[in-house]
Amino acid sequence: MEEVSSFWNDKLSWQIFFCCMISVFTSSLFNSAFKGFDFTGSFGLFKSTQFILFKVYQGFDFHIAVFVPTILIGVLGGALGGVFTIINLKIARARKRILSSIASSQLQRLCRVLEPLIILILYISISVFLPAAFPCTPFQCMVKSNQTTGEQLWCEKQSAGRSLSWLANISDTQFYNCPPGVVLNSTDQTAVFTNKTYNQVSTLLMTNGERAIKRLFSRETHAEFEFFPLLAVFLVYFLCACWSAGTAISSGLVVPMLLIGAIYGRMIGIAMVKMFGVFIGNTLWAWIDPGAMALIGAASFFGGVTRLTMSLTVIMMELTNDIQFLLPIMVAIMVAKWVGDFFTHPMYHALLELKCIPFLASEPIVYNSRKRRLNLELYTAGNVMSSNVVTFDDRENVKNIAEVLLNTTHSGFPVLGKSNKGHQVFVGTITRLELTVLLRHQASFIQPNKPVTCDVTAVEYEQLTIDKLDDPAATEQSLLDYANLPQYTFTKIYLRPYINQSAMTVRSNFSLHRTYIIFRTLGLRHLTVLNPGGEVVGMITRRDLMGFNLEERLDKVQQNIGKFTAVARTFGRLAKRRAGGTSPATSPQGSPLAARSSPAACSYQDGITSDAVVIETPESD
């Protein structure tokens, strides 16, 4: 919600809070009694461990030097997050283009179903065959008997005849087709010694994402995974996640983003261990741990894709309960956001634009063709408004209303009325749905020249303010009848009692930046633009204020400014020659300064003051 909401109110916050409360209670109630599909017999017992998915059980202090790899991981997370978004958008556009080229709707639905199946088969095939390309890793495990918990402890990886680290969890380790090793019982039958081998790639691929993330977050397991097996898993997960996000079947991105970030974070941790060594038990340098770097990497990639800040920090704390690493996580998220913003929009923002959903960011950021940011205070609402607005009189023909509703897709219309001087001026707006409701109630129809009053309405307010039509087919047939039957040619509707007389309006020379802020802050759908005489000259909708539309229209304005500047300079040089060498800055007549303030110059300003047009281009460094 932090990223994709352009309008927010307290009522919506309470609705979301209530829904979250109910969903957490329901899921916790079932999780208290079931583990998978097995009934545990503890129905209603909310356990303290079930709410923390990736709990970090072993914490340690960190040195200020931890911010050096943290910043590096943040930069990598922002860059990879931008690449992830770009690839996902290219796949989404290709999917949309392919589906639109298929004429049959049934074949389109079949393709939507087949795509996730293809991804599933491809991922399973890679998970089965890719581990064979990597050797098996030997380890020695001493399993101590424990009558209470039955836990398996002290599993160490062997390298060059010495123990390097413990395995996170021997029960989740995937042995693949590696040699089984031998198992020997101790003389007192209290421990079991085994010498087995495991496959690092299959340990991450042949399990669910939650277990894989727990292994990557595990502390003091410095040599459980090596660099190249992690790189292979990273490439597979990265590409499959890019492809699967956006398919017809809902596939979440939270676990894949955490897993991808944890992989490259652990790779950086392994590189640090190679350079500086293992510091188990050393309070000063114990933070040089691949598991700790994996946690920072997961936060950085999540932030690089979504550009969330405060909410993501809270999410990472809730997922891991590792409050000690709060500050490094915050730094990694902020750096990832800054770097990612250089590449592209956040992923969900970009998908909104791809689906043509009019989303407005908190601040308008617009660049011209020379990649320089524009100062929107130097532009006006008239530069971006849509002209040729469809309007209605306050006494409008039924036939005309029906034809407009059938032939346009506009959702709102300005309504005009006559002023005391006889001019057509703006009196309010009315929505498409409200007009449709009025046409369905013939009691609102009046005959020409019949006196009407605003005190009595044929349609009550509750009937007019509905969310949707109950019978769209019958409504469309009614509109066709009103548009084609001759008896409705002179029948009218008096719209004044039903219009929104509090509709916001701006002048055509009103600041574009302030127009944007007003539109977004108030959550408007339409904004009527008036000239100084109160006449409707344009309409602004959310689509008009979207980034790509602003860039396109303001770029045309700048081109007009450039043409006018060139013309003004030409006239200035001619005036200088005629004046016999008089300085352009001091020449009272015929100079560029005079051209700027002349009526001819002002008529070409296209909504921007002539001084601003000639003296400077509306840009800001």
Buried (B, 14 or more C-beta within 10 A) or exposed (E): EEBEEBEEEEEEEEEEEEEEEEEEEEEBBEBBBEEEEEEEEEEEEEEEEEBBBBEBEEBBEBEEEBBEBBBBBBBBBBBBBBBBBBBBBEBBEEBEEEBEEEEEEEEBEEBBEEBBEEBEEBBEEBBEEBBEEBEBBBBBBBBEEEEEEEEBEBBBBBBEEEBBBBBBBBEBBBBBEBEEBEEEEEEEEEBBBBBBBBBBBBBBBBBEBEBBBBBBBBBBBBBBBBEEBBEBBBEBBBBBBBBBBBBBEEBEBEBBBBBBBBBBBBBBBBBBBEEEEBBBEEEEBBBBBBBBBBBBBBBBBBBBBBBBBEEBBEBBBEBBBBEBBEBBBBBBBBBBBBBBBEBBBBBBBBBBBBEEEBBBBEEBEBBBEEEEEBBBEBBBBBBBBBEEBEBBBBBBBBBBBBBBBEEEEBEBBBBBBEBEEEEBBBBBBBBBBBBBBBBBBBEBBBEEEEEBEEEEBBBEEEEBEEEEBEEEEEBBEBBEEBBEEEEBEEBBBBBBBBBBEEBBBBBBBBBBBEBBBBBBEEEBEBBBBBEEEBBBBBBBBBEBBBBEBBBEBBBEBBEBBEEBBEBBBEBBEEBBEEBEEBEBEEBEEBBBBBBBEBEEBEEBBBBBBBBBBBEEBBBEE
